[in-house]
């Protein structure tokens, strides 16, 4: 039991990928993910203990997990969160980078078309490998019409509410999406919550696993900082259809909207954000650690919100539109 807890604590820390943890502890990645989930699900029981009891559970002599992480898990002070990318075979990592770049150009490419594309470039790849990596990256082909793929059978799917809707003010519609982030020795996932009208990024989170927890955290931060939207739109990914995510929306009286599965235009503005952030920033830098990536993204998203004018917003910034500030060149004009 102590060994399982040790492995689970290391997994929750998000400083190592499941592959790294598997190599270090000699445990299959699937078991590591399961133990991490069990730890998170049972963490509430720890909070029933008084503070003294919880302090006695801290092991300061341990280098791993850190004191900060142990405090965080036990709901004590000195909590902090650090990120490290999930490492992967270098050849797979390079192929994932190429898939990511091509997917931004041709999101209609599924594994079959993607494999054909790379074979035309002289790369020896098969469809199953592409399919496995695309699944790992959390991406699939998008289509102008719904296709036959089924959503998570245990999750309720909500109707798409944005068709023919005029979106003309902040906090009318928010949207969220997840994207794969390539790094020098691995990868992570990025989720962002965006105000549809202003294009402002309201909150974001990084994670080395595709669970719903980091999406819920981003949602809760956006609600805490900016109030509530009338409608919240996402795709039909399991993170957004999960009870943990949809219940937060219901508790705040927010109408839930979900894209037709695989539709390429339903969440177009946040898809444009991914293209911009990757081509204007992520692809131009080589991040070695999650903390380095987090710091860089913090600065870039601040620039995106506060300084970068958008042609679709009449060259105003997302912050200016969201806050209703006048055009900065209005007086000069």
C-alpha positions as CSV (number, residue, x, y, z in Angstrom):
1,X,0.0,0.0,0.0
2,X,2.8,2.4,0.9
3,X,4.4,1.7,-2.5
4,X,1.2,2.4,-4.3
5,X,0.8,5.7,-2.5
6,X,4.4,6.6,-3.3
7,X,3.8,6.0,-7.0
8,X,0.5,7.8,-7.0
9,X,1.9,10.8,-5.2
10,X,4.7,11.0,-7.8
11,X,2.1,10.8,-10.6
12,X,-0.1,13.5,-9.1
13,X,3.0,15.8,-9.0
14,X,2.9,15.9,-12.8
15,X,6.7,16.3,-12.9
16,X,7.3,13.0,-14.7
17,X,5.4,11.2,-17.5
18,X,3.8,7.9,-16.9
19,X,6.6,6.4,-19.1
20,X,9.2,7.8,-16.8
21,X,7.4,6.7,-13.7
22,X,6.9,3.2,-15.2
23,X,10.7,3.0,-15.8
24,X,11.6,4.3,-12.3
25,X,9.1,2.1,-10.3
26,X,8.8,-0.9,-12.5
27,X,5.0,-0.5,-12.8
28,X,2.9,-0.6,-15.9
29,X,1.6,2.9,-17.0
30,X,-2.0,1.7,-16.8
31,X,-1.6,0.8,-13.1
32,X,0.1,4.2,-12.5
33,X,-2.9,6.0,-14.0
34,X,-5.3,3.9,-11.9
35,X,-3.4,4.5,-8.7
36,X,-3.3,8.2,-9.4
37,X,-7.1,8.2,-9.9
38,X,-7.7,6.2,-6.7
39,X,-5.6,8.7,-4.8
40,X,-7.5,11.7,-6.1
41,X,-10.8,10.1,-5.6
42,X,-10.0,9.2,-2.0
43,X,-8.3,12.4,-1.1
44,X,-11.4,13.8,0.5
45,X,-11.1,11.3,3.3
46,X,-7.8,12.9,4.3
47,X,-9.5,16.3,4.8
48,X,-11.6,14.9,7.6
49,X,-8.5,14.6,9.8
50,X,-7.6,17.6,11.9
51,X,-4.7,19.8,10.9
52,X,-2.3,18.3,13.5
53,X,-3.0,14.8,12.2
54,X,-2.4,15.9,8.6
55,X,0.8,17.7,9.5
56,X,2.1,14.4,11.1
57,X,1.6,12.8,7.7
58,X,4.2,15.1,6.1
59,X,7.5,13.4,5.6
60,X,10.1,16.3,5.3
61,X,13.0,13.9,4.7
62,X,11.5,12.7,1.4
63,X,12.9,14.4,-1.7
64,X,10.0,12.9,-3.7
65,X,7.3,14.0,-3.5
66,X,8.2,17.4,-2.4
67,X,7.0,19.0,0.8
68,X,5.0,21.5,-1.2
69,X,3.2,18.7,-3.0
70,X,2.5,16.8,0.2
71,X,1.1,19.9,1.7
72,X,-1.1,20.4,-1.3
73,X,-2.5,16.9,-1.1
74,X,-3.2,17.3,2.6
75,X,-4.9,20.7,2.2
76,X,-2.2,22.5,4.1
77,X,-0.2,25.7,3.3
78,X,2.9,25.8,1.2
79,X,1.1,24.2,-1.7
80,X,2.3,24.6,-5.2
81,X,2.0,22.8,-8.5
82,X,4.8,21.9,-11.0
83,X,4.6,20.4,-14.4
84,X,6.9,18.2,-16.3
85,X,6.3,16.8,-19.8
86,X,5.5,13.2,-20.5
87,X,8.6,11.8,-22.3
88,X,8.2,9.4,-25.2
89,X,10.4,7.6,-27.8
90,X,12.3,10.3,-29.8
91,X,11.1,9.0,-33.1
92,X,7.5,9.0,-32.0
93,X,8.0,12.5,-30.5
94,X,9.3,13.8,-33.9
95,X,6.4,12.2,-35.7
96,X,3.9,13.7,-33.2
97,X,5.4,17.1,-34.0
98,X,4.9,16.6,-37.7
99,X,1.3,15.3,-37.1
100,X,0.6,18.4,-35.0
101,X,1.8,20.8,-37.6
102,X,0.0,19.0,-40.4
103,X,-3.2,18.8,-38.4
104,X,-3.3,22.6,-38.0
105,X,-3.1,22.8,-41.8
106,X,-5.5,19.9,-42.6
107,X,-7.8,19.1,-39.7
108,X,-9.8,16.9,-42.0
109,X,-7.0,14.4,-42.1
110,X,-7.6,11.2,-40.2
111,X,-5.0,8.5,-39.5
112,X,-5.4,7.1,-43.1
113,X,-4.9,10.4,-44.8
114,X,-2.1,11.5,-42.4
115,X,-0.2,8.2,-43.1
116,X,-0.6,8.7,-46.9
117,X,0.7,12.3,-46.5
118,X,3.9,11.2,-44.7
119,X,4.5,8.3,-47.1
120,X,4.4,10.8,-50.0
121,X,7.1,12.7,-48.2
122,X,9.2,9.5,-48.1
123,X,8.6,8.6,-44.4
124,X,8.0,4.9,-43.7
125,X,5.0,5.0,-41.4
126,X,1.9,2.9,-41.1
127,X,-1.7,3.9,-40.3
128,X,-1.8,2.0,-37.0
129,X,1.2,4.0,-35.7
130,X,-0.4,7.3,-36.8
131,X,-3.7,6.2,-35.3
132,X,-2.0,5.4,-31.9
133,X,-0.2,8.7,-31.8
134,X,-3.2,10.8,-32.8
135,X,-5.2,9.1,-30.0
136,X,-2.4,9.9,-27.6
137,X,-2.4,13.5,-28.7
138,X,-6.2,13.7,-28.2
139,X,-7.0,14.7,-31.8
140,X,-9.2,13.2,-34.5
141,X,-10.3,14.3,-38.0
142,X,-13.0,16.9,-38.2
143,X,-15.7,17.0,-40.9
144,X,-18.1,19.5,-42.3
145,X,-20.9,17.0,-41.3
146,X,-21.3,14.7,-38.3
147,X,-19.7,11.3,-38.8
148,X,-20.6,8.0,-37.1
149,X,-18.1,8.1,-34.2
150,X,-20.0,7.7,-30.9
151,X,-19.4,9.8,-27.8
152,X,-18.6,8.3,-24.4
153,X,-21.6,5.9,-23.8
154,X,-22.0,6.9,-20.2
155,X,-21.9,10.7,-20.7
156,X,-24.9,12.8,-21.7
157,X,-24.4,14.9,-24.9
158,X,-26.0,18.3,-25.0
159,X,-27.4,20.1,-28.1
160,X,-25.5,22.7,-30.0
161,X,-27.0,26.1,-29.1
162,X,-24.9,28.5,-31.2
163,X,-26.4,27.9,-34.6
164,X,-27.8,31.2,-36.0
165,X,-27.1,32.9,-32.7
166,X,-25.9,36.5,-32.8
167,X,-23.0,36.8,-30.3
168,X,-22.5,40.5,-29.5
169,X,-21.4,40.9,-25.9
170,X,-18.9,39.5,-23.4
171,X,-20.0,36.7,-21.2
172,X,-22.7,35.6,-23.6
173,X,-20.8,32.5,-24.8
174,X,-17.6,30.9,-23.4
175,X,-15.8,28.0,-25.1
176,X,-13.2,25.5,-24.0
177,X,-10.9,23.2,-25.9
178,X,-7.8,21.1,-25.3
179,X,-4.7,20.9,-27.5
180,X,-1.5,18.9,-27.6
181,X,1.7,20.9,-26.8
182,X,5.0,19.5,-28.2
183,X,8.2,19.9,-26.1
184,X,11.9,19.1,-26.5
185,X,11.7,15.8,-24.7
186,X,8.0,15.0,-24.4
187,X,4.6,16.7,-24.5
188,X,1.8,18.1,-22.4
189,X,-1.8,19.1,-22.9
190,X,-3.2,22.7,-22.7
191,X,-6.8,23.6,-22.0
192,X,-8.1,27.1,-22.4
193,X,-11.4,28.9,-21.6
194,X,-12.2,31.7,-24.0
195,X,-14.9,34.4,-24.2
196,X,-16.3,34.0,-27.7
197,X,-17.2,37.6,-28.3
198,X,-13.9,39.2,-27.3
199,X,-11.6,36.2,-27.9
200,X,-10.1,36.8,-24.4
201,X,-8.5,33.8,-22.8
202,X,-10.1,33.7,-19.4
203,X,-8.1,30.9,-17.9
204,X,-5.9,28.0,-18.9
205,X,-4.2,24.9,-17.4
206,X,-1.5,22.4,-18.3
207,X,-1.5,18.7,-17.6
208,X,0.5,15.6,-18.5
209,X,-2.7,13.5,-18.6
210,X,-5.9,13.8,-20.5
211,X,-8.2,13.6,-17.5
212,X,-11.0,16.1,-16.6
213,X,-9.4,17.5,-13.5
214,X,-7.3,20.2,-15.2
215,X,-10.3,21.2,-17.3
216,X,-12.5,21.6,-14.2
217,X,-9.8,23.7,-12.6
218,X,-9.7,26.0,-15.6
219,X,-13.4,26.4,-15.6
220,X,-13.6,27.1,-11.9
221,X,-10.9,29.8,-12.2
222,X,-12.7,31.5,-15.1
223,X,-16.0,31.5,-13.1
224,X,-14.3,32.9,-10.0
225,X,-12.6,35.7,-11.9
226,X,-15.2,36.7,-14.5
227,X,-18.6,35.6,-13.4
228,X,-20.7,33.3,-15.5
229,X,-21.6,33.1,-19.2
230,X,-25.1,32.5,-20.6
231,X,-23.8,29.6,-22.7
232,X,-20.7,27.4,-22.4
233,X,-19.7,25.6,-25.6
234,X,-17.3,22.6,-26.0
235,X,-16.8,19.6,-28.2
236,X,-17.9,16.1,-27.1
237,X,-14.6,15.1,-25.6
238,X,-14.9,12.9,-22.5
239,X,-13.3,15.6,-20.4
240,X,-16.1,18.1,-21.2
241,X,-19.0,15.6,-21.1
242,X,-17.9,14.2,-17.7
243,X,-20.1,14.8,-14.7
244,X,-17.3,16.6,-12.9
245,X,-17.3,19.3,-15.6
246,X,-21.0,19.5,-16.6
247,X,-22.1,19.6,-12.9
248,X,-20.1,22.8,-12.3
249,X,-21.9,24.4,-15.3
250,X,-25.3,23.2,-14.0
251,X,-24.6,24.5,-10.5
252,X,-24.0,28.0,-11.9
253,X,-27.1,27.9,-14.1
254,X,-25.2,27.9,-17.4
255,X,-26.7,26.6,-20.6
256,X,-24.5,23.8,-22.0
257,X,-23.8,23.6,-25.7
258,X,-21.8,20.9,-27.5
259,X,-20.5,20.8,-31.0
260,X,-21.7,18.2,-33.5
261,X,-19.0,15.5,-33.1
262,X,-16.2,16.1,-35.5
263,X,-17.5,19.4,-36.9
264,X,-14.8,21.8,-37.9
265,X,-16.6,25.1,-37.6
266,X,-18.5,24.9,-34.3
267,X,-15.6,26.1,-32.1
268,X,-13.7,28.0,-34.7
269,X,-12.4,30.9,-32.6
270,X,-10.6,28.7,-30.1
271,X,-9.2,26.6,-33.0
272,X,-7.7,29.8,-34.3
273,X,-6.2,30.5,-30.9
274,X,-4.4,27.1,-31.1
275,X,-3.1,27.9,-34.6
276,X,-1.8,31.3,-33.4
277,X,-0.2,30.2,-30.2
278,X,1.6,27.3,-31.9
279,X,2.8,29.2,-35.0
280,X,3.6,32.5,-33.2
281,X,5.1,31.0,-30.1
282,X,5.3,27.3,-29.3
283,X,6.9,26.2,-32.5
284,X,9.5,28.9,-32.2
285,X,10.8,27.7,-28.8
286,X,12.1,24.5,-27.3
287,X,10.8,24.0,-23.8
288,X,12.6,21.5,-21.6
289,X,10.3,21.5,-18.5
290,X,6.7,22.0,-17.6
291,X,7.6,24.9,-15.4
292,X,9.5,26.6,-18.2
293,X,6.5,26.1,-20.5
294,X,4.1,27.4,-17.9
295,X,6.1,30.6,-17.4
296,X,6.4,31.1,-21.2
297,X,2.7,30.6,-21.8
298,X,1.8,33.0,-18.9
299,X,3.7,35.8,-20.7
300,X,2.4,35.0,-24.1
301,X,-1.2,34.8,-23.1
302,X,-0.9,38.0,-21.2
303,X,0.5,39.6,-24.5
304,X,-2.3,38.0,-26.5
305,X,-5.0,39.4,-24.2
306,X,-3.5,42.8,-23.5
307,X,-1.3,43.9,-26.4
308,X,-2.1,41.9,-29.6
309,X,-4.7,43.6,-31.8
310,X,-7.0,41.3,-33.8
311,X,-8.2,42.3,-37.3
312,X,-11.5,40.6,-36.6
313,X,-11.9,42.9,-33.6
314,X,-11.1,46.1,-35.6
315,X,-7.5,45.9,-34.3
316,X,-8.5,46.1,-30.7
317,X,-7.2,43.6,-28.1
318,X,-9.3,41.0,-26.4
319,X,-9.1,42.9,-23.1
320,X,-10.3,46.1,-24.8
321,X,-13.3,44.4,-26.3
322,X,-14.1,42.4,-23.2
323,X,-13.9,45.4,-20.9
324,X,-15.7,47.7,-23.4
325,X,-12.9,50.1,-23.7
326,X,-12.9,52.5,-26.7
327,X,-10.7,51.9,-29.7
328,X,-7.2,53.2,-28.8
329,X,-6.9,55.1,-32.1
330,X,-10.4,56.6,-31.9
331,X,-9.3,60.1,-30.8
332,X,-6.4,60.2,-33.3
333,X,-8.8,59.3,-36.1
